[in-house]
Amino acid sequence: MDNGSFDHRVAELVAAAIDETGPSRNAVAKEAGVPYATLDRKLKGIAPFNVSELNRLAQATGRDAGDFIPANVEAAL
């Protein structure tokens, strides 16, 4: 899996978690301490998430940060 598709899949997993949580993306961004513009840019694949952001978004959505790592990458590790 190349970095572009990896980052895109991470963004999809984060978006799904946010959408399943119920509050708006703006509310989750605020709770996670990630500026909404940054979250939006990263969900669109313009920039990758860093580990700290993934951890804070996991806490805000009641997930584990590992939930945002694509399964096929976890298996390879």
N, CA, C and O atoms as a Maestro MAE file, in Angstrom:
{
 s_m_m2io_version
 :::
 2.0.0
}

f_m_ct {
 s_m_title
 :::
 protein
 m_atom[308] {
  # First column is atom index #
  i_m_mmod_type
  r_m_x_coord
  r_m_y_coord
  r_m_z_coord
  i_m_residue_number
  s_m_chain_name
  s_m_pdb_residue_name
  s_m_pdb_atom_name
  i_m_atomic_number
  :::
  1 25 0.859 -1.174 0.000 1 A "MET " " N  " 7
  2 3 0.000 0.000 0.000 1 A "MET " " CA " 6
  3 2 0.899 1.228 0.000 1 A "MET " " C  " 6
  4 15 1.744 1.381 0.883 1 A "MET " " O  " 8
  5 25 0.723 2.102 -0.982 2 A "ASP " " N  " 7
  6 3 1.561 3.301 -1.023 2 A "ASP " " CA " 6
  7 2 1.028 4.349 -0.045 2 A "ASP " " C  " 6
  8 15 -0.092 4.243 0.455 2 A "ASP " " O  " 8
  9 25 1.862 5.366 0.214 3 A "ASN " " N  " 7
  10 3 1.490 6.389 1.203 3 A "ASN " " CA " 6
  11 2 0.197 7.107 0.859 3 A "ASN " " C  " 6
  12 15 -0.602 7.406 1.747 3 A "ASN " " O  " 8
  13 25 -0.022 7.390 -0.436 4 A "GLY " " N  " 7
  14 3 -1.247 8.093 -0.824 4 A "GLY " " CA " 6
  15 2 -2.490 7.298 -0.516 4 A "GLY " " C  " 6
  16 15 -3.454 7.840 0.026 4 A "GLY " " O  " 8
  17 25 -2.485 6.023 -0.850 5 A "SER " " N  " 7
  18 3 -3.673 5.213 -0.579 5 A "SER " " CA " 6
  19 2 -3.802 4.936 0.916 5 A "SER " " C  " 6
  20 15 -4.914 4.837 1.434 5 A "SER " " O  " 8
  21 25 -2.663 4.810 1.618 6 A "PHE " " N  " 7
  22 3 -2.704 4.637 3.067 6 A "PHE " " CA " 6
  23 2 -3.354 5.849 3.723 6 A "PHE " " C  " 6
  24 15 -4.271 5.701 4.532 6 A "PHE " " O  " 8
  25 25 -2.883 7.048 3.380 7 A "ASP " " N  " 7
  26 3 -3.432 8.279 3.957 7 A "ASP " " CA " 6
  27 2 -4.906 8.440 3.626 7 A "ASP " " C  " 6
  28 15 -5.687 8.898 4.460 7 A "ASP " " O  " 8
  29 25 -5.290 8.062 2.405 8 A "HIS " " N  " 7
  30 3 -6.697 8.155 1.999 8 A "HIS " " CA " 6
  31 2 -7.551 7.196 2.828 8 A "HIS " " C  " 6
  32 15 -8.648 7.554 3.256 8 A "HIS " " O  " 8
  33 25 -7.051 5.980 3.056 9 A "ARG " " N  " 7
  34 3 -7.815 5.002 3.846 9 A "ARG " " CA " 6
  35 2 -7.918 5.448 5.300 9 A "ARG " " C  " 6
  36 15 -8.970 5.286 5.919 9 A "ARG " " O  " 8
  37 25 -6.844 6.008 5.853 10 A "VAL " " N  " 7
  38 3 -6.896 6.540 7.220 10 A "VAL " " CA " 6
  39 2 -7.973 7.623 7.305 10 A "VAL " " C  " 6
  40 15 -8.769 7.642 8.243 10 A "VAL " " O  " 8
  41 25 -7.992 8.512 6.332 11 A "ALA " " N  " 7
  42 3 -8.999 9.581 6.308 11 A "ALA " " CA " 6
  43 2 -10.406 9.006 6.245 11 A "ALA " " C  " 6
  44 15 -11.312 9.515 6.904 11 A "ALA " " O  " 8
  45 25 -10.598 7.950 5.460 12 A "GLU " " N  " 7
  46 3 -11.922 7.303 5.379 12 A "GLU " " CA " 6
  47 2 -12.324 6.723 6.730 12 A "GLU " " C  " 6
  48 15 -13.476 6.855 7.145 12 A "GLU " " O  " 8
  49 25 -11.386 6.083 7.415 13 A "LEU " " N  " 7
  50 3 -11.686 5.489 8.720 13 A "LEU " " CA " 6
  51 2 -12.002 6.554 9.760 13 A "LEU " " C  " 6
  52 15 -12.900 6.372 10.583 13 A "LEU " " O  " 8
  53 25 -11.276 7.660 9.729 14 A "VAL " " N  " 7
  54 3 -11.552 8.764 10.653 14 A "VAL " " CA " 6
  55 2 -12.922 9.358 10.354 14 A "VAL " " C  " 6
  56 15 -13.704 9.600 11.273 14 A "VAL " " O  " 8
  57 25 -13.220 9.594 9.087 15 A "ALA " " N  " 7
  58 3 -14.516 10.169 8.704 15 A "ALA " " CA " 6
  59 2 -15.661 9.266 9.137 15 A "ALA " " C  " 6
  60 15 -16.675 9.747 9.642 15 A "ALA " " O  " 8
  61 25 -15.505 7.963 8.942 16 A "ALA " " N  " 7
  62 3 -16.562 7.023 9.338 16 A "ALA " " CA " 6
  63 2 -16.785 7.064 10.850 16 A "ALA " " C  " 6
  64 15 -17.927 7.051 11.311 16 A "ALA " " O  " 8
  65 25 -15.702 7.113 11.616 17 A "ALA " " N  " 7
  66 3 -15.826 7.176 13.077 17 A "ALA " " CA " 6
  67 2 -16.533 8.446 13.511 17 A "ALA " " C  " 6
  68 15 -17.392 8.417 14.393 17 A "ALA " " O  " 8
  69 25 -16.171 9.561 12.890 18 A "ILE " " N  " 7
  70 3 -16.804 10.834 13.233 18 A "ILE " " CA " 6
  71 2 -18.285 10.783 12.874 18 A "ILE " " C  " 6
  72 15 -19.131 11.179 13.676 18 A "ILE " " O  " 8
  73 25 -18.599 10.302 11.687 19 A "ASP " " N  " 7
  74 3 -19.995 10.253 11.242 19 A "ASP " " CA " 6
  75 2 -20.836 9.302 12.090 19 A "ASP " " C  " 6
  76 15 -22.021 9.555 12.304 19 A "ASP " " O  " 8
  77 25 -20.243 8.215 12.574 20 A "GLU " " N  " 7
  78 3 -20.965 7.252 13.420 20 A "GLU " " CA " 6
  79 2 -21.158 7.765 14.835 20 A "GLU " " C  " 6
  80 15 -22.049 7.302 15.547 20 A "GLU " " O  " 8
  81 25 -20.334 8.713 15.250 21 A "THR " " N  " 7
  82 3 -20.386 9.222 16.620 21 A "THR " " CA " 6
  83 2 -21.624 10.071 16.868 21 A "THR " " C  " 6
  84 15 -22.138 10.113 17.985 21 A "THR " " O  " 8
  85 25 -22.097 10.741 15.841 22 A "GLY " " N  " 7
  86 3 -23.307 11.533 16.014 22 A "GLY " " CA " 6
  87 2 -23.111 13.031 15.951 22 A "GLY " " C  " 6
  88 15 -23.786 13.702 15.170 22 A "GLY " " O  " 8
  89 25 -22.183 13.592 16.769 23 A "PRO " " N  " 7
  90 3 -22.039 15.040 16.676 23 A "PRO " " CA " 6
  91 2 -21.467 15.437 15.314 23 A "PRO " " C  " 6
  92 15 -20.999 14.591 14.551 23 A "PRO " " O  " 8
  93 25 -21.514 16.678 15.039 24 A "SER " " N  " 7
  94 3 -20.993 17.173 13.766 24 A "SER " " CA " 6
  95 2 -19.475 17.055 13.725 24 A "SER " " C  " 6
  96 15 -18.820 16.899 14.755 24 A "SER " " O  " 8
  97 25 -18.941 17.133 12.535 25 A "ARG " " N  " 7
  98 3 -17.485 17.112 12.376 25 A "ARG " " CA " 6
  99 2 -16.870 18.301 13.111 25 A "ARG " " C  " 6
  100 15 -15.791 18.186 13.693 25 A "ARG " " O  " 8
  101 25 -17.544 19.417 13.084 26 A "ASN " " N  " 7
  102 3 -17.054 20.599 13.786 26 A "ASN " " CA " 6
  103 2 -16.978 20.341 15.292 26 A "ASN " " C  " 6
  104 15 -16.008 20.735 15.939 26 A "ASN " " O  " 8
  105 25 -17.993 19.683 15.851 27 A "ALA " " N  " 7
  106 3 -18.004 19.394 17.289 27 A "ALA " " CA " 6
  107 2 -16.880 18.428 17.662 27 A "ALA " " C  " 6
  108 15 -16.227 18.606 18.690 27 A "ALA " " O  " 8
  109 25 -16.656 17.420 16.843 28 A "VAL " " N  " 7
  110 3 -15.581 16.465 17.113 28 A "VAL " " CA " 6
  111 2 -14.226 17.155 17.004 28 A "VAL " " C  " 6
  112 15 -13.340 16.923 17.827 28 A "VAL " " O  " 8
  113 25 -14.065 17.994 15.997 29 A "ALA " " N  " 7
  114 3 -12.803 18.737 15.838 29 A "ALA " " CA " 6
  115 2 -12.534 19.574 17.078 29 A "ALA " " C  " 6
  116 15 -11.415 19.599 17.589 29 A "ALA " " O  " 8
  117 25 -13.550 20.249 17.550 30 A "LYS " " N  " 7
  118 3 -13.392 21.102 18.732 30 A "LYS " " CA " 6
  119 2 -13.020 20.261 19.953 30 A "LYS " " C  " 6
  120 15 -12.114 20.623 20.703 30 A "LYS " " O  " 8
  121 25 -13.720 19.138 20.153 31 A "GLU " " N  " 7
  122 3 -13.433 18.277 21.300 31 A "GLU " " CA " 6
  123 2 -12.016 17.706 21.228 31 A "GLU " " C  " 6
  124 15 -11.352 17.539 22.252 31 A "GLU " " O  " 8
  125 25 -11.562 17.411 20.013 32 A "ALA " " N  " 7
  126 3 -10.229 16.831 19.829 32 A "ALA " " CA " 6
  127 2 -9.130 17.885 19.816 32 A "ALA " " C  " 6
  128 15 -7.947 17.546 19.840 32 A "ALA " " O  " 8
  129 25 -9.506 19.154 19.778 33 A "GLY " " N  " 7
  130 3 -8.512 20.212 19.736 33 A "GLY " " CA " 6
  131 2 -7.814 20.321 18.387 33 A "GLY " " C  " 6
  132 15 -6.665 20.754 18.296 33 A "GLY " " O  " 8
  133 25 -8.533 19.919 17.339 34 A "VAL " " N  " 7
  134 3 -8.014 20.021 15.975 34 A "VAL " " CA " 6
  135 2 -8.833 21.097 15.267 34 A "VAL " " C  " 6
  136 15 -10.056 20.974 15.188 34 A "VAL " " O  " 8
  137 25 -8.200 22.137 14.757 35 A "PRO " " N  " 7
  138 3 -8.976 23.157 14.047 35 A "PRO " " CA " 6
  139 2 -9.819 22.514 12.935 35 A "PRO " " C  " 6
  140 15 -9.350 21.625 12.224 35 A "PRO " " O  " 8
  141 25 -11.055 22.974 12.798 36 A "TYR " " N  " 7
  142 3 -11.946 22.372 11.803 36 A "TYR " " CA " 6
  143 2 -11.342 22.431 10.403 36 A "TYR " " C  " 6
  144 15 -11.453 21.467 9.646 36 A "TYR " " O  " 8
  145 25 -10.714 23.534 10.052 37 A "ALA " " N  " 7
  146 3 -10.119 23.654 8.713 37 A "ALA " " CA " 6
  147 2 -9.041 22.586 8.500 37 A "ALA " " C  " 6
  148 15 -8.909 22.042 7.404 37 A "ALA " " O  " 8
  149 25 -8.281 22.294 9.542 38 A "THR " " N  " 7
  150 3 -7.257 21.249 9.459 38 A "THR " " CA " 6
  151 2 -7.900 19.884 9.287 38 A "THR " " C  " 6
  152 15 -7.478 19.098 8.438 38 A "THR " " O  " 8
  153 25 -8.921 19.599 10.089 39 A "LEU " " N  " 7
  154 3 -9.627 18.322 9.977 39 A "LEU " " CA " 6
  155 2 -10.215 18.160 8.580 39 A "LEU " " C  " 6
  156 15 -10.080 17.104 7.963 39 A "LEU " " O  " 8
  157 25 -10.850 19.180 8.097 40 A "ASP " " N  " 7
  158 3 -11.473 19.129 6.777 40 A "ASP " " CA " 6
  159 2 -10.429 18.861 5.688 40 A "ASP " " C  " 6
  160 15 -10.656 18.043 4.796 40 A "ASP " " O  " 8
  161 25 -9.315 19.534 5.760 41 A "ARG " " N  " 7
  162 3 -8.233 19.355 4.776 41 A "ARG " " CA " 6
  163 2 -7.698 17.923 4.822 41 A "ARG " " C  " 6
  164 15 -7.419 17.327 3.782 41 A "ARG " " O  " 8
  165 25 -7.560 17.382 6.009 42 A "LYS " " N  " 7
  166 3 -7.026 16.028 6.154 42 A "LYS " " CA " 6
  167 2 -8.050 14.977 5.742 42 A "LYS " " C  " 6
  168 15 -7.679 13.946 5.182 42 A "LYS " " O  " 8
  169 25 -9.321 15.218 6.006 43 A "LEU " " N  " 7
  170 3 -10.350 14.283 5.562 43 A "LEU " " CA " 6
  171 2 -10.478 14.265 4.040 43 A "LEU " " C  " 6
  172 15 -10.896 13.264 3.456 43 A "LEU " " O  " 8
  173 25 -10.119 15.371 3.410 44 A "LYS " " N  " 7
  174 3 -10.136 15.451 1.942 44 A "LYS " " CA " 6
  175 2 -8.869 14.869 1.326 44 A "LYS " " C  " 6
  176 15 -8.764 14.779 0.103 44 A "LYS " " O  " 8
  177 25 -7.910 14.473 2.154 45 A "GLY " " N  " 7
  178 3 -6.682 13.879 1.659 45 A "GLY " " CA " 6
  179 2 -5.634 14.868 1.207 45 A "GLY " " C  " 6
  180 15 -4.656 14.489 0.562 45 A "GLY " " O  " 8
  181 25 -5.826 16.131 1.537 46 A "ILE " " N  " 7
  182 3 -4.857 17.164 1.142 46 A "ILE " " CA " 6
  183 2 -3.589 17.058 1.983 46 A "ILE " " C  " 6
  184 15 -2.494 17.369 1.515 46 A "ILE " " O  " 8
  185 25 -3.747 16.621 3.213 47 A "ALA " " N  " 7
  186 3 -2.615 16.447 4.120 47 A "ALA " " CA " 6
  187 2 -2.877 15.211 4.977 47 A "ALA " " C  " 6
  188 15 -4.033 14.896 5.260 47 A "ALA " " O  " 8
  189 25 -1.821 14.503 5.397 48 A "PRO " " N  " 7
  190 3 -2.017 13.317 6.235 48 A "PRO " " CA " 6
  191 2 -2.230 13.689 7.701 48 A "PRO " " C  " 6
  192 15 -1.821 14.761 8.147 48 A "PRO " " O  " 8
  193 25 -2.868 12.798 8.435 49 A "PHE " " N  " 7
  194 3 -3.021 12.963 9.882 49 A "PHE " " CA " 6
  195 2 -1.702 12.613 10.552 49 A "PHE " " C  " 6
  196 15 -0.957 11.766 10.060 49 A "PHE " " O  " 8
  197 25 -1.412 13.265 11.680 50 A "ASN " " N  " 7
  198 3 -0.266 12.832 12.476 50 A "ASN " " CA " 6
  199 2 -0.787 11.993 13.646 50 A "ASN " " C  " 6
  200 15 -1.988 11.956 13.910 50 A "ASN " " O  " 8
  201 25 0.116 11.336 14.325 51 A "VAL " " N  " 7
  202 3 -0.264 10.406 15.393 51 A "VAL " " CA " 6
  203 2 -1.012 11.117 16.516 51 A "VAL " " C  " 6
  204 15 -1.984 10.581 17.048 51 A "VAL " " O  " 8
  205 25 -0.577 12.297 16.874 52 A "SER " " N  " 7
  206 3 -1.235 13.043 17.943 52 A "SER " " CA " 6
  207 2 -2.684 13.360 17.576 52 A "SER " " C  " 6
  208 15 -3.581 13.224 18.409 52 A "SER " " O  " 8
  209 25 -2.910 13.778 16.344 53 A "GLU " " N  " 7
  210 3 -4.284 14.076 15.898 53 A "GLU " " CA " 6
  211 2 -5.134 12.818 15.921 53 A "GLU " " C  " 6
  212 15 -6.282 12.848 16.365 53 A "GLU " " O  " 8
  213 25 -4.573 11.708 15.443 54 A "LEU " " N  " 7
  214 3 -5.337 10.453 15.441 54 A "LEU " " CA " 6
  215 2 -5.702 10.039 16.858 54 A "LEU " " C  " 6
  216 15 -6.811 9.564 17.105 54 A "LEU " " O  " 8
  217 25 -4.774 10.218 17.788 55 A "ASN " " N  " 7
  218 3 -5.049 9.873 19.175 55 A "ASN " " CA " 6
  219 2 -6.164 10.738 19.756 55 A "ASN " " C  " 6
  220 15 -7.067 10.226 20.419 55 A "ASN " " O  " 8
  221 25 -6.106 12.033 19.514 56 A "ARG " " N  " 7
  222 3 -7.132 12.943 20.043 56 A "ARG " " CA " 6
  223 2 -8.491 12.692 19.384 56 A "ARG " " C  " 6
  224 15 -9.526 12.757 20.047 56 A "ARG " " O  " 8
  225 25 -8.487 12.407 18.081 57 A "LEU " " N  " 7
  226 3 -9.752 12.103 17.385 57 A "LEU " " CA " 6
  227 2 -10.322 10.775 17.862 57 A "LEU " " C  " 6
  228 15 -11.540 10.617 17.951 57 A "LEU " " O  " 8
  229 25 -9.457 9.828 18.166 58 A "ALA " " N  " 7
  230 3 -9.928 8.547 18.706 58 A "ALA " " CA " 6
  231 2 -10.630 8.779 20.044 58 A "ALA " " C  " 6
  232 15 -11.713 8.243 20.279 58 A "ALA " " O  " 8
  233 25 -10.023 9.569 20.911 59 A "GLN " " N  " 7
  234 3 -10.637 9.859 22.205 59 A "GLN " " CA " 6
  235 2 -11.974 10.569 22.024 59 A "GLN " " C  " 6
  236 15 -12.938 10.270 22.729 59 A "GLN " " O  " 8
  237 25 -12.034 11.498 21.091 60 A "ALA " " N  " 7
  238 3 -13.266 12.269 20.875 60 A "ALA " " CA " 6
  239 2 -14.391 11.419 20.287 60 A "ALA " " C  " 6
  240 15 -15.568 11.743 20.445 60 A "ALA " " O  " 8
  241 25 -14.024 10.331 19.607 61 A "THR " " N  " 7
  242 3 -15.043 9.480 18.983 61 A "THR " " CA " 6
  243 2 -15.242 8.165 19.731 61 A "THR " " C  " 6
  244 15 -16.002 7.304 19.289 61 A "THR " " O  " 8
  245 25 -14.555 8.013 20.867 62 A "GLY " " N  " 7
  246 3 -14.694 6.784 21.641 62 A "GLY " " CA " 6
  247 2 -14.047 5.578 20.979 62 A "GLY " " C  " 6
  248 15 -14.467 4.441 21.192 62 A "GLY " " O  " 8
  249 25 -13.030 5.834 20.181 63 A "ARG " " N  " 7
  250 3 -12.325 4.765 19.475 63 A "ARG " " CA " 6
  251 2 -10.918 4.608 20.034 63 A "ARG " " C  " 6
  252 15 -10.474 5.377 20.887 63 A "ARG " " O  " 8
  253 25 -10.242 3.607 19.536 64 A "ASP " " N  " 7
  254 3 -8.817 3.405 19.762 64 A "ASP " " CA " 6
  255 2 -8.095 4.022 18.579 64 A "ASP " " C  " 6
  256 15 -8.590 3.929 17.456 64 A "ASP " " O  " 8
  257 25 -6.955 4.643 18.783 65 A "ALA " " N  " 7
  258 3 -6.215 5.207 17.657 65 A "ALA " " CA " 6
  259 2 -5.896 4.134 16.621 65 A "ALA " " C  " 6
  260 15 -5.822 4.430 15.429 65 A "ALA " " O  " 8
  261 25 -5.708 2.891 17.063 66 A "GLY " " N  " 7
  262 3 -5.446 1.782 16.149 66 A "GLY " " CA " 6
  263 2 -6.596 1.489 15.210 66 A "GLY " " C  " 6
  264 15 -6.406 0.863 14.167 66 A "GLY " " O  " 8
  265 25 -7.794 1.940 15.573 67 A "ASP " " N  " 7
  266 3 -8.955 1.744 14.698 67 A "ASP " " CA " 6
  267 2 -8.811 2.530 13.401 67 A "ASP " " C  " 6
  268 15 -9.513 2.254 12.428 67 A "ASP " " O  " 8
  269 25 -7.914 3.498 13.381 68 A "PHE " " N  " 7
  270 3 -7.724 4.330 12.190 68 A "PHE " " CA " 6
  271 2 -6.597 3.829 11.287 68 A "PHE " " C  " 6
  272 15 -6.275 4.449 10.274 68 A "PHE " " O  " 8
  273 25 -6.003 2.696 11.670 69 A "ILE " " N  " 7
  274 3 -4.952 2.094 10.847 69 A "ILE " " CA " 6
  275 2 -5.596 0.998 10.004 69 A "ILE " " C  " 6
  276 15 -6.211 0.081 10.547 69 A "ILE " " O  " 8
  277 25 -5.459 1.087 8.682 70 A "PRO " " N  " 7
  278 3 -6.078 0.069 7.826 70 A "PRO " " CA " 6
  279 2 -5.658 -1.342 8.203 70 A "PRO " " C  " 6
  280 15 -4.492 -1.587 8.511 70 A "PRO " " O  " 8
  281 25 -6.603 -2.264 8.179 71 A "ALA " " N  " 7
  282 3 -6.378 -3.640 8.621 71 A "ALA " " CA " 6
  283 2 -5.244 -4.325 7.862 71 A "ALA " " C  " 6
  284 15 -4.455 -5.044 8.476 71 A "ALA " " O  " 8
  285 25 -5.139 -4.128 6.569 72 A "ASN " " N  " 7
  286 3 -4.094 -4.810 5.812 72 A "ASN " " CA " 6
  287 2 -2.707 -4.310 6.188 72 A "ASN " " C  " 6
  288 15 -1.733 -5.038 5.997 72 A "ASN " " O  " 8
  289 25 -2.578 -3.103 6.714 73 A "VAL " " N  " 7
  290 3 -1.288 -2.606 7.172 73 A "VAL " " CA " 6
  291 2 -0.967 -3.235 8.510 73 A "VAL " " C  " 6
  292 15 0.180 -3.615 8.746 73 A "VAL " " O  " 8
  293 25 -1.947 -3.358 9.399 74 A "GLU " " N  " 7
  294 3 -1.731 -3.991 10.695 74 A "GLU " " CA " 6
  295 2 -1.261 -5.421 10.517 74 A "GLU " " C  " 6
  296 15 -0.375 -5.869 11.244 74 A "GLU " " O  " 8
  297 25 -1.831 -6.149 9.569 75 A "ALA " " N  " 7
  298 3 -1.451 -7.531 9.336 75 A "ALA " " CA " 6
  299 2 -0.001 -7.635 8.855 75 A "ALA " " C  " 6
  300 15 0.699 -8.592 9.187 75 A "ALA " " O  " 8
  301 25 0.434 -6.672 8.092 76 A "ALA " " N  " 7
  302 3 1.795 -6.684 7.563 76 A "ALA " " CA " 6
  303 2 2.822 -6.367 8.650 76 A "ALA " " C  " 6
  304 15 3.990 -6.736 8.529 76 A "ALA " " O  " 8
  305 25 2.392 -5.691 9.702 77 A "LEU " " N  " 7
  306 3 3.304 -5.348 10.785 77 A "LEU " " CA " 6
  307 2 3.454 -6.541 11.677 77 A "LEU " " C  " 6
  308 15 4.183 -6.484 12.667 77 A "LEU " " O  " 8
  :::
 }
 m_bond[307] {
  # First column is bond index #
  i_m_from
  i_m_to
  i_m_order
  :::
  1 1 2 1
  2 2 3 1
  3 3 4 2
  4 3 5 1
  5 5 6 1
  6 6 7 1
  7 7 8 2
  8 7 9 1
  9 9 10 1
  10 10 11 1
  11 11 12 2
  12 11 13 1
  13 13 14 1
  14 14 15 1
  15 15 16 2
  16 15 17 1
  17 17 18 1
  18 18 19 1
  19 19 20 2
  20 19 21 1
  21 21 22 1
  22 22 23 1
  23 23 24 2
  24 23 25 1
  25 25 26 1
  26 26 27 1
  27 27 28 2
  28 27 29 1
  29 29 30 1
  30 30 31 1
  31 31 32 2
  32 31 33 1
  33 33 34 1
  34 34 35 1
  35 35 36 2
  36 35 37 1
  37 37 38 1
  38 38 39 1
  39 39 40 2
  40 39 41 1
  41 41 42 1
  42 42 43 1
  43 43 44 2
  44 43 45 1
  45 45 46 1
  46 46 47 1
  47 47 48 2
  48 47 49 1
  49 49 50 1
  50 50 51 1
  51 51 52 2
  52 51 53 1
  53 53 54 1
  54 54 55 1
  55 55 56 2
  56 55 57 1
  57 57 58 1
  58 58 59 1
  59 59 60 2
  60 59 61 1
  61 61 62 1
  62 62 63 1
  63 63 64 2
  64 63 65 1
  65 65 66 1
  66 66 67 1
  67 67 68 2
  68 67 69 1
  69 69 70 1
  70 70 71 1
  71 71 72 2
  72 71 73 1
  73 73 74 1
  74 74 75 1
  75 75 76 2
  76 75 77 1
  77 77 78 1
  78 78 79 1
  79 79 80 2
  80 79 81 1
  81 81 82 1
  82 82 83 1
  83 83 84 2
  84 83 85 1
  85 85 86 1
  86 86 87 1
  87 87 88 2
  88 87 89 1
  89 89 90 1
  90 90 91 1
  91 91 92 2
  92 91 93 1
  93 93 94 1
  94 94 95 1
  95 95 96 2
  96 95 97 1
  97 97 98 1
  98 98 99 1
  99 99 100 2
  100 99 101 1
  101 101 102 1
  102 102 103 1
  103 103 104 2
  104 103 105 1
  105 105 106 1
  106 106 107 1
  107 107 108 2
  108 107 109 1
  109 109 110 1
  110 110 111 1
  111 111 112 2
  112 111 113 1
  113 113 114 1
  114 114 115 1
  115 115 116 2
  116 115 117 1
  117 117 118 1
  118 118 119 1
  119 119 120 2
  120 119 121 1
  121 121 122 1
  122 122 123 1
  123 123 124 2
  124 123 125 1
  125 125 126 1
  126 126 127 1
  127 127 128 2
  128 127 129 1
  129 129 130 1
  130 130 131 1
  131 131 132 2
  132 131 133 1
  133 133 134 1
  134 134 135 1
  135 135 136 2
  136 135 137 1
  137 137 138 1
  138 138 139 1
  139 139 140 2
  140 139 141 1
  141 141 142 1
  142 142 143 1
  143 143 144 2
  144 143 145 1
  145 145 146 1
  146 146 147 1
  147 147 148 2
  148 147 149 1
  149 149 150 1
  150 150 151 1
  151 151 152 2
  152 151 153 1
  153 153 154 1
  154 154 155 1
  155 155 156 2
  156 155 157 1
  157 157 158 1
  158 158 159 1
  159 159 160 2
  160 159 161 1
  161 161 162 1
  162 162 163 1
  163 163 164 2
  164 163 165 1
  165 165 166 1
  166 166 167 1
  167 167 168 2
  168 167 169 1
  169 169 170 1
  170 170 171 1
  171 171 172 2
  172 171 173 1
  173 173 174 1
  174 174 175 1
  175 175 176 2
  176 175 177 1
  177 177 178 1
  178 178 179 1
  179 179 180 2
  180 179 181 1
  181 181 182 1
  182 182 183 1
  183 183 184 2
  184 183 185 1
  185 185 186 1
  186 186 187 1
  187 187 188 2
  188 187 189 1
  189 189 190 1
  190 190 191 1
  191 191 192 2
  192 191 193 1
  193 193 194 1
  194 194 195 1
  195 195 196 2
  196 195 197 1
  197 197 198 1
  198 198 199 1
  199 199 200 2
  200 199 201 1
  201 201 202 1
  202 202 203 1
  203 203 204 2
  204 203 205 1
  205 205 206 1
  206 206 207 1
  207 207 208 2
  208 207 209 1
  209 209 210 1
  210 210 211 1
  211 211 212 2
  212 211 213 1
  213 213 214 1
  214 214 215 1
  215 215 216 2
  216 215 217 1
  217 217 218 1
  218 218 219 1
  219 219 220 2
  220 219 221 1
  221 221 222 1
  222 222 223 1
  223 223 224 2
  224 223 225 1
  225 225 226 1
  226 226 227 1
  227 227 228 2
  228 227 229 1
  229 229 230 1
  230 230 231 1
  231 231 232 2
  232 231 233 1
  233 233 234 1
  234 234 235 1
  235 235 236 2
  236 235 237 1
  237 237 238 1
  238 238 239 1
  239 239 240 2
  240 239 241 1
  241 241 242 1
  242 242 243 1
  243 243 244 2
  244 243 245 1
  245 245 246 1
  246 246 247 1
  247 247 248 2
  248 247 249 1
  249 249 250 1
  250 250 251 1
  251 251 252 2
  252 251 253 1
  253 253 254 1
  254 254 255 1
  255 255 256 2
  256 255 257 1
  257 257 258 1
  258 258 259 1
  259 259 260 2
  260 259 261 1
  261 261 262 1
  262 262 263 1
  263 263 264 2
  264 263 265 1
  265 265 266 1
  266 266 267 1
  267 267 268 2
  268 267 269 1
  269 269 270 1
  270 270 271 1
  271 271 272 2
  272 271 273 1
  273 273 274 1
  274 274 275 1
  275 275 276 2
  276 275 277 1
  277 277 278 1
  278 278 279 1
  279 279 280 2
  280 279 281 1
  281 281 282 1
  282 282 283 1
  283 283 284 2
  284 283 285 1
  285 285 286 1
  286 286 287 1
  287 287 288 2
  288 287 289 1
  289 289 290 1
  290 290 291 1
  291 291 292 2
  292 291 293 1
  293 293 294 1
  294 294 295 1
  295 295 296 2
  296 295 297 1
  297 297 298 1
  298 298 299 1
  299 299 300 2
  300 299 301 1
  301 301 302 1
  302 302 303 1
  303 303 304 2
  304 303 305 1
  305 305 306 1
  306 306 307 1
  307 307 308 2
  :::
 }
}
